[in-house]
Amino acid sequence: MKLFFYPHACSMAIHIALKETGQIFDTEFVGLSTKITGSGLDYLKINPKGAVPALGLDNGKVLTEVTTILTYLADLVPEKNLIPKVGSFERYEMMSLLSFISMDIHKNFSAFFYNEKIDSWIEVSKQKLARSFDFLESKLHSNQYLNSGEISIADLYFFVMLHWCDYFSIDLEKWPKILILKYNLEKRSSIQEVLKFDSSFL
């Protein structure tokens, strides 16, 4: 496998999942402005959408979109219980949670990454993020992780958003359960390795 990534982008979630699932893989940097990879490839020929991540599979096919790739990787190692079994109601709950993280949290960080900082847009985004964090805090009321007592791909995805909170100085003190989740995730070797790897590019 080959992960096409940009440091500290949402491709971090896939990098962490690759380590958590014990896959053998290579990495290739993508210049998001140039759409040229570290080895000189035209990234648009790999992923015409132009965004990271993309995961090149050993059979020559390419997967894109964070939630899809996370699901694929989790299904490779069902014994790790990173996603509920196919056909179970819990599986659909997980898909709902992944969609929520993608659309209600991930998308609302767009204002922070936009080249031109628009204060009103950032403020609205912070308000929307706060409502989303309120919801996830309630899910963590009696749970160690977002999917009850076991770590799942939802936690790996959400961790990237929590990492961005550090980067953009978003205070999480209002959400103590989320802070505990963040601290617990930061202890995992997979996450420590990926943070160190991505930081080496900056």
N, C-alpha and C positions, 0 to 999 in steps of 0.2 A: 504494500500500500504506500501511497505518497500523499501527505497532507500539504496542500497549498495554503499558506498562512500569511498573515501580517501580524507583527508583534502587538500584543495587548488588545487585539481585535477579538471578535466573538469566536474566531478560529481557536482561541485558547480552550474553549469548552471541548472541542474535538480532540485537541492535543492531550488534554487531561484524560478524556475518555479512552483514547488509544492506549495510554499508559495503564489506566485502571483495568482495562480488558486484556492487557498483556499482548497486544498486537506487535508484530514486527513491521516497522514502517520507516519511511524517509520523510524528510521535510523539505519544502522548497518555498523560499520567500517570494512574495508577490508585491511589486511596486504598484500600489493602488492608483497612483496618478498616471503612471506610464503604461500599466497593464502588461509589463514585461517581468518575467520571473527571474530569479537569481541566476539561472543557467542560460538566460537569453530567450526563453520561449515566449511566444505570443499567448498571454493568458486568456485572451478572448476566444482562442481556438480550443481551450480546455474548458472554460466556463464562459459562454457568451454573455452571461449576466454581469460578468466583471467583478463580482464581489467574492470575498472569502467568507467561509472556507469552501474548498472543493477537496474531495477525497478520491484520488485515483486508485482504482482497484486492480488487483493482480490480473483480472481477466480483460483489462483494457477499458472497462466502463468507468464513468465518473459520476459520483454522487455530489449533490449540492444541497444547501440549506441546512442550518444547524440542527433543527429538530429531526429531520429525516436521517442525517448522518448519525446522530446520537442514537436513534432508534435502531438503525442498522447495526451499529457496534454493540449495543446492549443485547441484541438478539443473537449475536455470535457466541455469547457466553451466558446462556440462560441460567447457569448454576450460580452466577454472581448476583442474580436478582436485582439488576439495575433497572429493570422495567418489568411490570407484571406480565403474566402469561398471555399469549394470543387468545382472544375469545373471552377473556375474563372481564367483568365489569370494571375491575380495578385498572385494567389496561386503558379503557376509555377515559377513566378519571385522570390517568397519567397524561394522555394525549391532550385533554382539556387543560391541564396544568402547564404543559409545554407550550401550548398555544397562548395561554395567558402571559407567560414569561416573555414570549416572542412579541406579542402584539401590544401588551399593556406596559411592559417594562423596557424591553430592548428597544422598541421603536421610539419610546419617549426619551431616549438618550440622544436622539438625532440632533436636537438643538445644541447639545454640548460639543458635538463633533463638527458642526457646520463652521466653515471658514470665517464667516461674518457672524460675530456674536450679537445676537438680538436679545436684549434683556427681557423683553415681554414674552418672547417664545420660551426662553429658559425658565422664567418664573412659572408659566403655565405647565411646562414639563415637570418642574419640581412638585407642583400641586398634584399632578396626575400620578407621579411616582409615589408620592406620599400615600395616596389612596390605595395604590397597589401594594405597598409595603404594609399598610394596615391589614389588608386581606391576608397576606402571607404570614404576618405576625399571629393572626388568629389561628391559622392552620398549624402553627408551631406551638400552640398553647400547651398541648400535652404530648407533642412529638419532638423527637430529637432532630429529625430531618423532615423535609417537605412531604415525603411519602411515608409517614409514620416513623418507625424505629430504624429503618434501613436506608442507607444512602442510595440515591437513584440518579439517573441522568438529569432529572430536574434540578437537583442540588448542584451538579457540575455546571449546568447552564447558568443557574442563578448566581453562582459564585463569580462569574465574569462580571455580572452587573454590580455585585458588591465590590469587586476590584475597581470598577469604574467610579464607584462612590468615593473611594479613597482618592483616586486621580483627580476628580472634580470637586473635592472637598465637600461632599454631601454628608452631613452629620447623621449617623444612624442611632444615636443615643435614645431616640424616641421609641426604638424597636429593639428592646433588650434580647428577645428570643432570636431575632435575626442576627444580632451581634454575636450571640453564642454560636449560632450556626456558622457564621463567618470564621470565628476563631477555631472552631473544630475542623472546618474544611482546610484552613491554612496549615494545620498540623500534618495533613496527608502528604506523603512523599511525592505523589504524582503532581500535586498542585505546587509544591515547593520547587520541583524540578522544572515545571513549565514556566513558573514565574522567573526563575533564574535564567532559563533559556531565552525568554522573550526580552528580558532586561538587557541581555548581552547585545541586542540590536540597537539600543538607544544610547 
